[in-house]
Amino acid sequence: MPDYIVDVSDEFFSQYDDQPKDIKKKFRKQLKLLKSNPKHKSLQIHRIEGTNFWEFYVDMGYRCIFKQEGSIYKLYYIGTHKLIDRI
């Protein structure tokens, strides 16, 4: 299965830095899955209703929000599920 390309927006880095250590570890695990198999069940990827953004689960309380263009996933936000309300 081909690897997918992950790009990161400028604002993503500061949000990532603000996350708890355990969330960063979970995110890195999920990021590996995204790059190798974006259809993996634990990612639970789906479009955020009414937007052109998508999300994947970091865990039950945290999400990563991205846009997809072909095989490129551009990450924009990481944070609690409340993050989706801002989109």
PyMOL commands that set and color helices and strands:
alter all, ss='L'
color gray80, all
select helices_A, chain A and resi 10-17+21-36+41-43+83-86
alter helices_A, ss='H'
color red, helices_A
select strands_A, chain A and resi 5-8+46-47+54-57+62-69+72-80
alter strands_A, ss='S'
color yellow, strands_A
deselect
rebuild
show_as cartoon
